[in-house]
Amino acid sequence: MSLDVSGEVFKEGRGIGYCGMACVLCKYEGYDDCPGCVATVNDREDDCYIRQCARNRGVGGCYACPDHPCGKDYGPLKDKRNKAFLRFAKEFGTQALIDRLRINNENGIIYCQPGAKPHNNCGDYDALETEQEIYDLLRYGREK
């Protein structure tokens, strides 16, 4: 399912990445046909460490790992937005995370501005100071 709201294309079938990235709202250039890292079947030589770790452990993402948070400070796991998203997924599940992202997106909360590089204050979640603020925006949205 592909839905265009608030200038972002919401692709629910892509799901949530192992690291907590919202593949449902991915804007990486050249990844239009990407099914999302969880749905990608074949391993690649340059595969992401987080994806390899989760697949080796047989979990759907860091949020589902009994060692989460493991303390590994690798790439996306340093990101306060991903940490907040992983916490939400651990508490409520990935479908609830996808549903909240969709609702927030429909209410104008932007995951990443068009043309911006992820994790460079590209959207409303990144503009917040703390992981808790991001978690609260994700969970409760914005007061209107």
N, C-alpha and C positions, 0 to 999 in steps of 0.2 A: 504494500500500500504506500503510495506516495502522495503527500498532501502539502501544498504550499501555503504556509501561514506566516505572517509577519516577515515576509521576504526570505524565509528559510524553507527549504524542502525537507519535510519530515518523512523519513523512510523507515518505518517501523520494523520491516523485515531485517534490517541490518543489526538491530539489537544494541546491546551495550558491550563495549570492548572489555577484554580481560582486566584492563587497568582502570576501568571506570569511565573511559571516554565515551561520549554519546555518539556512537556510530550512526544512530538514527538521524543525526543532524550534521554528519560529516560534510565538510566542504573542501577537503583536500583536492587540489587540481589533478585531474587525470584519474580519479578514483570513482567516476560515475557508475561504473559497472561492478565495483567492489561490493561483495555481499556483507562485509563486516568481518573483523578478524575471528570472531567466534564461529561464524558460519563457513569460513574458508577452510576447505578440507586439506589441501596439500600444504606440507611444510615447505618453507623456502630456506635456502642457504643463509640468507640474511634475516631470518625470522627474529622477531622481537623476543627478548629474554623473558618478558612477562608472559607472553603467549606460550612459549616453550615450557616455562615453569608450571603454569596452570594445566596445560595439556598433560605434562608428565605426572602431575598429581591427580589428574582426573577430576578437576573442578571447573566450573563454568566461569570462574573469574576469581580475582584476589579476594573479593568479598566472601566467597564460599570456602576459602581455605582455612583449615583449623589453625594455621599459624599466622593468619592475618590479624593485625598488621605485623609483618615479619621483620620490619626494620630495614629492609633493603631500600636503599635510597637511589633507585634506578629510574632515570627519565621521568615518565609520566607519574610515577609513584611519589615524586617530590611535589607535584602540583596540588595545591590546596583544593582546587575544584574537583580533581579526580578523587582526592581523599574524602571529600564530602559526599560525592556520588557513590563511592564504594561503601561508605557508612550507611547511606540510605538503602542501597541494595542489600546489604547484610541484614538490616532491620526489617525491610519490607519486601524484598525480592526485586528482581530485575524488571518484571512486568509493571510493578508499581512505580519504579523509577521511570520507565518509558512513559507511563500514563501521566506522571507529574511533569515530565519534560514537555509532553504534548500540551497539557493544560496551560503550563506557564508560557509556552511558545504562542499559543492561541491568545494569551492575554498580554502579548507584547514583550515578554522577557526573552532576550536574545542570547542564544548560546554562543554564536560567533558571527560577527559582522561579515558580509560578503567581501572577499578579497583580503581579509585579515589573516594573519598566521595564528593558529591556535596557541594558546597560553601566553599571548602577548597583549593582555587586556583586550581581547577581541570581542568580548561580550559582557553582558550584565553580571554573570557569575564571577568573571575574572576581575571585575572592577571592585569587588568587595575585598576588605582587608583580611578577614579571618575565615578559616574553615567553617566555624560555627555560623557566621553570617551567610555563607554560601548554602550551607545545609538548611538554614531557616528559609532563605529565599526559595530554594528548591521545594521544601516541604509545604510551606504556607503561601507561597506566591507573594505578591505585593498588594498592599492595601490600595484600594481604588479611591 
